[in-house]
């Protein structure tokens, strides 16, 4: 079986990183390397990461583990690109430092990739809160057609994302030039690049991942940065409205306002939340209610 490279970008999550590495130790598939890229740019945190990694390596000498420390904060996209460039595997997948793989993850997705000779693939994704309670399942059962046109429409509407759920042939990932230098929504733009290059895509139903949602954080993914990134993404999507039907456009508008509403409620700006939530409902009432019931 070919070698797989698992890229782990880490930032300010010492204990979670240890948990993520422990999940890699339990993988049924053994022919993989782990590349950890430390983007903390903080001497104290660099030391903490180094201790976690060195301790894990000493306890698991059979595992191939590389630690790269960024000299300055590069952001999630460029940090993952650094890992990609340092990798040696024929296939590449990603593990966020606060998430975990279940034991069959790498083997199952790799076998699927090889059997279908796919350039890239995506699984479902299970989301958990800080207490370890399952709060949502991102099931991609809507993927019935893998033509370029259908995939792009699915992506604009539903986001074929979740870095943990992705696996690429390395040669294809290099062909699409990896992640765009955008830290909010970087996985969306990565998948956009993959679709645009018209590589062979495969959807593998089921999930062998636990992805954690941190409702109390106010960083790039949930604060002002989230709102800026979402608005930029919406402007990008608007460029394709002339190619889409009215129902699809209404769904995209609904989703945009819903995402802004979630971001505002996390910032405790309730007037803005009500404003965006109302507009979201007016665009597509049924889809809006469904999203507000199950999104986090």
C-alpha positions as CSV (number, residue, x, y, z in Angstrom):
1,X,0.0,0.0,0.0
2,X,1.3,3.5,-0.8
3,X,2.4,5.8,2.0
4,X,0.0,8.5,3.3
5,X,1.1,11.8,4.8
6,X,-1.1,13.2,7.6
7,X,-0.7,17.0,7.9
8,X,-1.4,18.4,11.4
9,X,-1.4,22.2,11.7
10,X,-1.3,23.3,15.3
11,X,-2.0,26.6,17.1
12,X,-2.6,27.2,20.8
13,X,-3.9,23.7,21.5
14,X,-1.4,21.7,23.5
15,X,-3.7,19.2,25.2
16,X,-5.9,18.7,22.1
17,X,-2.8,18.0,20.0
18,X,-1.8,15.2,22.3
19,X,-5.3,13.7,21.9
20,X,-5.1,14.0,18.1
21,X,-1.7,12.2,18.0
22,X,-3.1,9.4,20.3
23,X,-5.8,8.9,17.7
24,X,-3.2,8.4,15.0
25,X,-1.4,5.8,17.1
26,X,-4.6,3.7,16.9
27,X,-4.9,3.7,13.1
28,X,-5.4,0.3,11.6
29,X,-3.3,1.4,8.6
30,X,0.3,1.8,9.6
31,X,2.2,3.1,6.5
32,X,1.8,6.8,7.1
33,X,3.9,9.7,8.3
34,X,2.7,12.5,10.5
35,X,3.9,16.1,9.8
36,X,3.1,18.5,12.6
37,X,3.5,22.2,11.7
38,X,3.6,24.5,14.7
39,X,2.3,27.9,13.9
40,X,2.3,29.4,17.4
41,X,5.3,31.7,16.8
42,X,5.5,31.9,20.6
43,X,8.6,30.5,22.4
44,X,6.5,29.2,25.4
45,X,4.0,27.4,23.2
46,X,6.7,26.2,20.8
47,X,8.3,24.5,23.9
48,X,5.0,23.0,24.9
49,X,4.4,21.6,21.4
50,X,7.9,20.2,21.3
51,X,7.5,18.4,24.6
52,X,4.2,16.9,23.4
53,X,5.8,15.7,20.2
54,X,9.0,14.5,21.7
55,X,7.2,12.6,24.4
56,X,4.9,11.0,21.9
57,X,7.8,10.0,19.6
58,X,9.7,8.5,22.5
59,X,6.6,6.4,23.4
60,X,5.9,5.4,19.8
61,X,9.3,5.0,18.0
62,X,7.7,3.0,15.3
63,X,5.8,6.0,14.0
64,X,7.3,8.5,11.5
65,X,6.8,11.9,12.9
66,X,8.2,15.3,11.8
67,X,7.9,18.6,13.6
68,X,8.2,21.8,11.7
69,X,8.2,25.1,13.6
70,X,7.2,28.3,11.7
71,X,9.5,31.2,12.5
72,X,6.5,33.5,12.4
73,X,2.7,33.0,12.4
74,X,1.8,32.0,8.9
75,X,-2.0,31.3,9.3
76,X,-3.7,28.0,8.7
77,X,-3.6,27.9,4.9
78,X,0.1,28.5,4.5
79,X,0.9,26.3,7.5
80,X,-0.8,23.4,5.8
81,X,1.0,24.2,2.6
82,X,4.3,24.0,4.5
83,X,3.3,20.5,5.6
84,X,2.3,19.5,2.1
85,X,5.7,20.6,0.7
86,X,7.5,18.6,3.4
87,X,5.5,15.4,2.8
88,X,6.7,12.3,1.1
89,X,3.4,10.3,0.9
90,X,1.7,9.5,-2.3
91,X,-1.6,10.5,-0.7
92,X,-2.2,13.4,1.7
93,X,-4.9,13.9,4.3
94,X,-5.3,16.4,7.2
95,X,-6.1,16.2,10.9
96,X,-6.9,19.4,12.7
97,X,-5.1,19.6,16.0
98,X,-8.3,19.5,18.1
99,X,-10.0,16.6,16.2
100,X,-9.4,12.9,16.2
101,X,-9.5,10.0,13.7
102,X,-11.2,6.8,14.5
103,X,-9.1,3.7,13.9
104,X,-10.4,2.8,10.3
105,X,-10.1,6.3,8.9
106,X,-6.9,6.3,6.9
107,X,-7.2,2.7,5.7
108,X,-10.9,3.0,4.6
109,X,-10.4,6.3,2.7
110,X,-7.2,5.1,1.1
111,X,-8.7,1.9,-0.1
112,X,-11.6,3.8,-1.5
113,X,-9.3,6.2,-3.3
114,X,-7.2,3.4,-4.8
115,X,-10.2,1.4,-5.9
116,X,-11.8,4.3,-7.8
117,X,-8.5,5.8,-8.8
118,X,-9.8,9.2,-7.4
119,X,-7.7,12.3,-7.4
120,X,-9.5,13.5,-4.3
121,X,-12.3,12.4,-2.0
122,X,-14.5,13.5,0.8
123,X,-16.3,11.6,3.6
124,X,-19.1,12.7,5.9
125,X,-18.2,14.6,9.0
126,X,-19.5,14.3,12.6
127,X,-19.4,17.4,14.8
128,X,-19.1,17.3,18.6
129,X,-19.3,20.0,21.3
130,X,-16.7,20.5,24.0
131,X,-18.5,17.9,26.2
132,X,-18.1,15.2,23.5
133,X,-21.7,15.2,22.6
134,X,-22.6,14.7,18.9
135,X,-24.4,17.9,17.7
136,X,-24.5,17.5,14.0
137,X,-23.7,15.0,11.2
138,X,-22.7,16.5,7.9
139,X,-24.0,13.8,5.5
140,X,-23.3,14.4,1.9
141,X,-26.0,12.1,0.6
142,X,-27.1,14.8,-1.8
143,X,-24.0,14.0,-4.0
144,X,-25.6,12.0,-6.8
145,X,-23.7,13.5,-9.7
146,X,-19.9,14.0,-9.7
147,X,-19.8,16.0,-13.0
148,X,-18.0,19.4,-12.8
149,X,-21.2,21.3,-13.0
150,X,-23.0,19.3,-10.3
151,X,-20.0,19.4,-7.9
152,X,-19.6,23.1,-8.2
153,X,-23.3,23.7,-7.6
154,X,-23.2,21.4,-4.5
155,X,-20.1,23.2,-3.3
156,X,-21.6,26.7,-3.6
157,X,-24.8,25.6,-1.8
158,X,-23.6,23.2,0.9
159,X,-19.8,23.5,1.1
160,X,-17.9,20.3,0.4
161,X,-15.5,21.0,3.3
162,X,-13.9,19.7,6.4
163,X,-10.2,19.3,6.1
164,X,-10.3,16.1,8.2
165,X,-12.7,14.5,5.7
166,X,-10.5,15.2,2.6
167,X,-7.9,13.0,1.0
168,X,-5.9,13.9,-2.1
169,X,-3.4,12.3,-4.3
170,X,-0.3,14.4,-3.7
171,X,0.3,14.9,-7.3
172,X,-3.2,16.4,-7.7
173,X,-2.8,18.6,-4.6
174,X,0.4,20.0,-6.0
175,X,-1.3,20.5,-9.4
176,X,-4.0,22.7,-7.8
177,X,-1.2,24.5,-5.8
178,X,-2.6,23.6,-2.4
179,X,-4.4,26.0,-0.2
180,X,-5.0,29.6,-1.3
181,X,-3.5,32.2,1.0
182,X,-6.8,32.8,2.8
183,X,-7.2,31.8,6.4
184,X,-11.0,32.0,6.8
185,X,-12.6,29.5,4.5
186,X,-9.3,28.1,3.3
187,X,-10.8,24.6,3.0
188,X,-13.7,26.0,0.8
189,X,-11.2,27.6,-1.6
190,X,-9.1,24.4,-1.6
191,X,-12.1,22.3,-2.7
192,X,-13.0,25.0,-5.3
193,X,-9.5,24.6,-6.8
194,X,-9.9,20.8,-6.8
195,X,-13.3,21.0,-8.6
196,X,-12.1,23.6,-11.1
197,X,-9.2,21.4,-12.2
198,X,-11.8,18.7,-13.0
199,X,-10.0,15.9,-11.3
200,X,-11.7,12.6,-10.5
201,X,-13.8,13.0,-7.3
202,X,-15.1,10.3,-5.0
203,X,-17.6,10.6,-2.2
204,X,-17.2,8.0,0.6
205,X,-20.4,7.8,2.8
206,X,-19.8,7.4,6.5
207,X,-17.5,9.1,9.0
208,X,-14.5,8.0,11.0
209,X,-13.7,11.4,12.4
210,X,-14.7,13.3,15.5
211,X,-14.5,17.1,14.7
212,X,-14.9,19.4,17.7
213,X,-16.8,22.7,17.6
214,X,-15.6,25.3,20.1
215,X,-18.5,27.6,20.8
216,X,-16.7,29.8,23.2
217,X,-13.8,30.8,21.0
218,X,-13.7,34.2,19.3
219,X,-10.8,33.8,16.9
220,X,-10.7,33.8,13.1
221,X,-13.3,31.2,12.7
222,X,-16.0,32.7,15.0
223,X,-15.4,36.4,15.6
224,X,-15.0,39.5,13.4
225,X,-12.7,37.5,11.2
226,X,-15.5,35.0,10.5
227,X,-17.8,37.8,9.4
228,X,-15.2,39.3,7.1
229,X,-14.4,36.0,5.6
230,X,-18.1,35.1,5.1
231,X,-18.8,38.4,3.4
232,X,-15.8,37.9,1.1
233,X,-16.9,34.4,0.3
234,X,-20.4,35.6,-0.5
235,X,-19.1,38.2,-2.9
236,X,-17.1,35.4,-4.6
237,X,-20.3,33.2,-4.9
238,X,-22.3,36.1,-6.4
239,X,-20.0,36.0,-9.4
240,X,-21.7,32.7,-10.4
241,X,-25.3,33.8,-9.8
242,X,-25.9,34.3,-13.6
243,X,-25.2,30.5,-14.0
244,X,-27.6,29.4,-11.3
245,X,-31.3,28.9,-11.0
246,X,-33.4,31.1,-8.6
247,X,-33.9,28.3,-6.1
248,X,-30.2,27.7,-5.7
249,X,-29.5,31.5,-5.4
250,X,-32.1,31.8,-2.7
251,X,-30.5,28.9,-0.8
252,X,-27.1,30.5,-1.0
253,X,-28.5,33.9,0.2
254,X,-30.2,32.1,3.1
255,X,-27.1,30.2,4.1
256,X,-25.0,33.4,4.0
257,X,-27.4,35.3,6.3
258,X,-27.6,32.2,8.6
259,X,-23.8,32.1,9.0
260,X,-23.7,35.8,9.8
261,X,-26.5,35.3,12.4
262,X,-24.5,32.5,14.1
263,X,-21.4,34.7,14.2
264,X,-23.3,37.6,15.7
265,X,-25.0,35.5,18.4
266,X,-21.5,34.2,19.4
267,X,-20.4,37.8,19.8
268,X,-23.6,38.5,21.8
269,X,-24.8,41.1,19.3
270,X,-28.4,40.1,19.4
271,X,-29.9,42.9,17.3
272,X,-27.6,41.9,14.4
273,X,-28.5,38.3,15.0
274,X,-32.2,39.0,14.7
275,X,-31.6,41.0,11.5
276,X,-29.6,38.3,9.8
277,X,-31.8,35.5,11.0
278,X,-35.0,37.2,9.7
279,X,-33.5,37.8,6.3
280,X,-32.3,34.2,6.2
281,X,-35.8,33.0,6.9
282,X,-37.4,35.2,4.3
283,X,-35.0,33.8,1.6
284,X,-35.9,30.1,2.2
285,X,-38.1,29.4,5.3
286,X,-37.9,25.6,5.3
287,X,-34.1,25.5,4.7
288,X,-33.5,28.2,7.3
289,X,-35.4,26.4,10.0
290,X,-33.6,23.2,9.2
291,X,-30.2,25.0,9.4
292,X,-31.0,26.8,12.7
293,X,-32.1,23.5,14.2
294,X,-29.1,21.5,13.3
295,X,-26.2,23.9,12.6
296,X,-23.7,25.0,15.4
